[in-house]
């Protein structure tokens, strides 16, 4: 049986159903439509079969990255959006994914889970200063460290280009050129790793007509660059 798992902006993973099923809870979206969800609060675990991308024609041709995991005869397809809502940068979840992809190998058992910290939350006794989201990978119960790091004054050898800032119209803003450099690096890396980890020699997967109906996209949240992925969950 194939299970289609969606990531949600609040840091949850869920499986969608139009009809009531055991283990599913009722959900009403912002338009009042009722559906049912099974939440994977402990993440999704299985042997990594492939990582692929596709264009989802049912979500305005949104590009998505899909992890396929196999576990006890079932197949789990975990889907994340590639770009954020305005299309200017990678989605927070996918940016975190790209940082980990070079460390992943097909045939290895991983637990995949996403997370979100909101500004003002308390984590390990410290207040969170910036809202941030990401994806964690575990192997044998231990976290897989990110293979790519951010370039910064404290980490001049970081692979991911840093965002540069300048004062413009009375505010300190990220420069367009530095945002483009970062996007180009991350997106190119994503395509390279998908080519390495895909099941079809790098050919993008096509939209699957059996995919569940997506929920209404919610407002995206900006990440605080450089926040450590090594979190306690």
C-alpha positions in Angstrom: 0.0 0.0 0.0 1.2 3.5 -0.8 0.8 6.3 1.7 1.0 9.9 0.6 2.4 12.1 3.3 2.2 15.9 3.1 4.3 18.4 5.1 2.4 21.3 6.7 3.8 24.8 7.4 3.2 24.3 11.2 5.8 21.5 11.3 3.6 18.4 11.0 3.4 15.5 8.6 0.0 14.0 7.7 -1.7 11.6 5.4 -5.0 12.8 3.8 -8.3 11.0 3.3 -11.6 12.2 2.0 -13.4 9.6 4.1 -13.2 8.6 7.8 -10.6 5.9 8.5 -9.2 4.3 11.6 -6.3 6.4 13.0 -7.5 9.6 11.1 -8.9 12.7 12.7 -11.4 15.1 11.3 -10.0 18.3 9.8 -11.8 21.4 8.6 -9.8 23.7 6.3 -10.0 27.5 5.9 -12.8 27.1 3.4 -14.9 25.0 5.7 -14.3 21.7 3.8 -14.1 18.6 6.0 -11.5 15.9 5.4 -9.5 13.5 7.6 -5.9 13.3 8.5 -3.5 10.9 10.1 -0.6 12.7 11.7 2.9 11.2 11.8 4.1 12.9 15.0 7.1 10.6 15.3 8.1 11.1 11.7 8.1 8.6 8.8 10.6 5.7 8.9 11.7 3.3 6.2 14.5 2.4 3.7 15.2 5.2 1.3 14.1 4.1 -2.2 14.5 7.5 -4.0 14.4 11.2 -3.9 12.7 12.9 -6.9 11.1 16.1 -8.0 7.9 16.7 -9.9 5.6 19.5 -11.0 2.2 19.3 -9.3 -0.3 20.5 -11.9 -3.0 20.5 -9.2 -1.2 23.2 -7.1 -0.5 25.8 -9.9 2.5 23.7 -11.2 4.3 23.9 -7.9 7.6 22.0 -7.9 7.9 19.5 -5.1 10.6 17.1 -3.8 9.4 13.6 -2.9 11.1 11.1 -0.6 10.0 7.5 -1.2 10.5 5.1 1.8 9.7 1.4 2.1 8.7 -0.2 5.3 7.2 -3.6 6.0 5.7 -3.9 2.5 4.3 -0.4 2.5 5.6 2.6 0.5 5.6 6.1 1.9 5.9 9.2 -0.3 6.7 12.3 1.7 6.3 15.5 -0.2 7.7 19.0 0.4 7.4 22.2 -1.7 10.6 23.3 -3.3 10.1 27.1 -3.2 8.5 29.4 -0.7 5.2 31.1 -1.5 6.6 34.1 -3.3 9.0 31.9 -5.3 12.1 33.9 -4.3 13.9 31.3 -2.1 13.7 27.6 -1.2 11.0 26.7 1.2 12.4 26.4 4.8 11.8 22.7 4.9 13.5 22.1 1.5 16.5 24.3 2.4 17.0 22.0 5.4 16.6 19.0 3.2 19.2 20.2 0.7 21.7 20.6 3.6 21.3 16.9 4.4 20.9 15.3 1.0 24.7 14.8 0.4 24.8 12.6 3.5 21.9 10.3 2.5 22.2 7.0 0.7 19.6 4.9 -1.0 18.8 1.6 0.8 19.5 3.1 4.3 16.8 3.2 6.9 15.9 6.8 7.9 13.3 8.5 10.1 12.2 11.8 8.4 10.4 14.4 10.4 9.7 18.1 10.1 9.7 20.7 12.8 8.8 24.3 13.5 9.9 26.7 16.2 7.8 29.9 16.6 9.2 33.2 17.9 8.8 33.2 21.7 8.8 29.4 22.1 11.1 28.1 24.8 13.5 25.3 23.7 16.0 23.8 26.1 15.3 26.7 28.5 16.0 29.4 25.9 13.5 31.7 24.2 13.3 31.3 20.4 14.2 34.7 18.7 13.1 33.8 15.2 10.5 31.6 13.7 12.1 28.8 11.8 11.3 25.4 10.2 13.3 22.4 9.1 13.5 18.7 8.5 15.4 16.2 10.7 16.9 12.9 9.5 17.7 10.1 11.9 19.6 6.9 11.3 19.5 4.2 14.0 18.0 6.7 16.4 20.8 9.2 15.9 20.5 12.5 14.0 22.2 12.7 10.6 24.3 15.9 10.7 23.8 18.4 7.9 26.5 18.0 5.2 26.4 21.7 4.1 26.8 24.7 6.3 26.3 28.4 5.9 29.2 30.7 5.1 29.6 33.3 7.8 32.3 35.3 9.7 32.5 32.4 12.2 32.4 29.8 9.4 34.3 31.2 6.4 34.5 27.8 4.8 30.7 27.2 4.7 29.5 26.0 1.4 26.1 27.9 1.3 26.6 31.6 0.2 25.9 34.1 2.9 23.1 36.7 2.6 24.6 40.2 2.5 22.7 43.2 3.9 22.6 46.9 3.1 20.6 49.9 4.3 17.9 50.8 1.8 14.9 53.1 2.3 15.7 53.4 6.0 15.9 49.7 6.6 18.6 47.1 6.6 17.7 44.6 3.8 19.2 41.5 2.2 20.7 42.3 -1.2 19.0 40.8 -4.3 22.3 39.6 -5.7 23.2 37.6 -2.5 19.7 36.0 -2.4 20.1 34.9 -6.0 23.6 33.4 -5.3 22.1 31.4 -2.3 19.1 30.3 -4.3 21.3 29.2 -7.3 23.6 27.2 -5.1 20.8 25.4 -3.2 18.7 24.7 -6.2 21.6 23.4 -8.2 22.6 21.2 -5.3 19.1 19.9 -5.0 19.0 18.9 -8.7 22.5 17.2 -8.4 21.4 15.2 -5.4 18.1 14.2 -6.9 20.0 12.9 -9.9 22.1 10.8 -7.5 19.2 9.6 -5.4 16.4 9.2 -8.0 15.1 5.9 -9.1 15.0 6.9 -12.8 18.5 8.2 -13.5 17.6 11.8 -12.7 14.4 12.0 -14.8 11.8 14.1 -12.8 8.8 12.1 -11.7 5.5 13.1 -13.3 2.4 14.2 -11.3 0.6 11.2 -9.9 -3.1 11.5 -10.5 -3.7 9.3 -7.4 -2.2 11.9 -5.2 -4.6 13.2 -2.5 -6.3 16.5 -2.9 -4.0 19.2 -1.3 -5.2 21.5 1.5 -5.3 25.2 1.0 -1.7 26.6 1.3 -1.2 28.8 4.3 1.1 31.8 4.8 4.8 31.0 4.6 7.2 32.0 7.3 10.7 33.3 6.8 13.6 31.4 8.3 16.4 32.8 10.4 19.5 31.8 8.4 22.0 29.7 10.3 19.7 28.4 13.0 21.1 25.0 14.0 19.2 21.9 12.8 20.4 19.9 15.8 17.2 20.2 17.8 15.8 18.0 20.6 13.0 16.6 18.5 
